[in-house]
Amino acid sequence: MPFVTSAPDASTAIGSGNWTDFGDLTIAPRVLLAEDRRYTLTTNLFVRLPTGDARNGNGAASLSPDLEFWTNPIDRWVVRGGVGVTIPTNFSPASAALQRFNPWTGFNASPSPFASFDARLAVGKYLTPADAPIFKNFVAYLATNLHTELSGGSWTYFSLTPGFRFGLGNEWYILGGLEVPLSGPNPFETQTIFQMIKNF
């Protein structure tokens, strides 16, 4: 649930300023396919609801089925990733014209106005244990995001996100990162990511 999303305002001249508003809510039901002490495999369906405004790349409805994994291959190193597709379900020429100005918004930077192939890979290392007095399970990571347009064009977006996550206790976590686009039509030079996460 993105309470605040700020991105260039597509309804004004380029460089005129940002539009800040509530973003698009994403619901992600998951099915556990396999699990062991050192790996997890799930299938997921990210359902994006158009609760935001097209002026900053939101107001999009889409379905994003994917397959994701997590593994602890050695020592305190972790690797996670996923592959899937995004299929828009509320396309309209009027909203798409605005959304294409900020296509890489929403959960995992999923595109707004077009179908895409999506892939993610992240590598990290735990620097503190679960029973640390502060910064429990602190992990530093480097994540990649790839989105290739499947309909209406040939855009490919690729970014790197160095970041961190740590526990506060009672299954609450803080996550932060700085996304840096390396290719594609980029509405930003860098994007700061900050999340509070509750595990249930």
N, C-alpha and C positions, 0 to 999 in steps of 0.2 A: 504494500500500500504506500505509494509515493506521495506523502503529504505535501511536499514542495518540489516542483520541477521548474527550473529556470533555464530557458534556451532562447536563442534569437527569435524575435517576433516576426513571423512570416508575413504578417499583414502590413508591415512597414518597410521602408527602404533598408537595404542591407547596411548593417552597422548602426542602425538607429537605436538599438537597445533590445533588452530581453523581455519576454513575457513570462511572468511567474504565476503559477497556478497549481492546483491539485493535478496529479498525474493519473495515468491509467492503472486501475487496480488489476493485478494478475493473481489468479487462483491456480494452484498447481497440484492437482491430485497425482499421487505416485503409487506404483505397484512394485513391491520388492520382488525381484526375480531370483536373486541369489545373494548369499551373505556368508562370510566367514570372518575370522578375527582380523584378517589382513585385506579384505576386499568387500565391496558392495556393488551390486548391479541392479539398477532400477529402470523402469520405463515410466515416462511422465507425460502429462498433457497440460501445457501451460495455456490457460484460457485468459486472454487479455480482454478486459471490459472497457468501453469507451467513456470513462468517468472524467477524463481530462479534456483539454481544448486543443484543436488542430493547430492553433496559432503557434504552439511550441512543440509540435510533433506528436501530440497525444490525440485523444478522441478516436483511437483506432481499436477495432475489435479484430481479434485473430485467434487462431488455434495453432499451437506449436508442439506437436508430438515429438518426443526424442527418446534416446537411450543414453543413460548416464552411468558412469562408473567412478568409484573411489578405491584407491589401493594404498597400502603401506608397504612398499617393496623392500625397504631396508632401513634399519635403525629408526630415526625419527623423521624420515622423509615421507612425504605424501604426494600422490599424484591423483588428480581428478580431471574428468573431461566428459564430453557428450557430443553427440551428433543428432541432427534432426532437421525439420523444415518448419517454416512459418507460412501460414495460409491466411490472408486477410479475409474477413467475412462481412465487412460493412463498407466496401469500396464505393466511393462516389467521386466523380471528377472534381467537384468543388472542394471537398475535404482533402483529397489526395494532392491537389495543387499546393495546399498549405503544408501538409505533412511531409512532402518531399523536400521541403526546405530544411527540416530537422528529422531525417529518416531514422537516425540511430538513437531513439529514446525508448524507454520502457525497460522491462526486465531483461537482463543480459544483453542490452542494446539491441533487442529484436526490432526489425524494421517495421515501420508503420504502414506504408501504402502499397506494398508489393510482396509477392511470394519470394521466399529465399531458402537457400541451403545454409544451415547454421552449424558451426563447430566451435568447441571450446576446449582448451587444455590449460591446466594450471599445475605448477610444481611448487611445493613449499616444504619448510622444515619447522618442526616444533622446537622452540627454544626454551620453553619452561614446561614443567609437568603439570598435571591436573590438580595437584594439591599445593601448588605455589600459593603463597599468601596473597599476592596480587598478580594481575596479568596471567591468570590460569590458562594453560594450554596456548600460550602465545605462539602463533605461527606467522612467519614471514613468507610471502609467496610472490610468484610472477605468473600472471594469467594472460592468456591470449584469447581473442574473439575474432571469428571469421564469419562473414555473411556475404553470400554471393547471390545476386538477384537472379531469379528464375523466370520472371515474366515482365515484359515491357521494357527491358533494358539490359545492360551488362555491367552494372555497378558491382564492385567487390570492395568490401570494407574489412580492414584488418587493424587490430590495435593490440598494444601491450599494456597491462595494468600491474605495476608493482603495488603490493599492499600488505595488510596485516589483519589478523583477527585474534581476539583474546576473550577469555571468559571473565564474567563478573561474579559468578555464583548463581545458584538456583536456575541453571540452564539459560541464563541471559548472556549474550555475547555482543561485543562491539567489533565492527568490520569497517575498514577504511582502505581507500586506494586512490590512485591517480591514473586515469585512463589516458593513453597517448595514442591517437590514431596515426598509422603509418601509411595507409593507402585508402583511397575511396573519396567520395564527396564528403568533406568533413565540416560539420557545422561548428566545430570547436577545435582549438589547438590542444587543450587538455581539459579533462572533466574530473572533478573531485567527487568521489563516492563515499558516503558515510551511511552506515546502517546500524540499527539496534535490532538484534535477532533474539527471538524467544523460541527455544526448542520445546515441543510438547511430546 
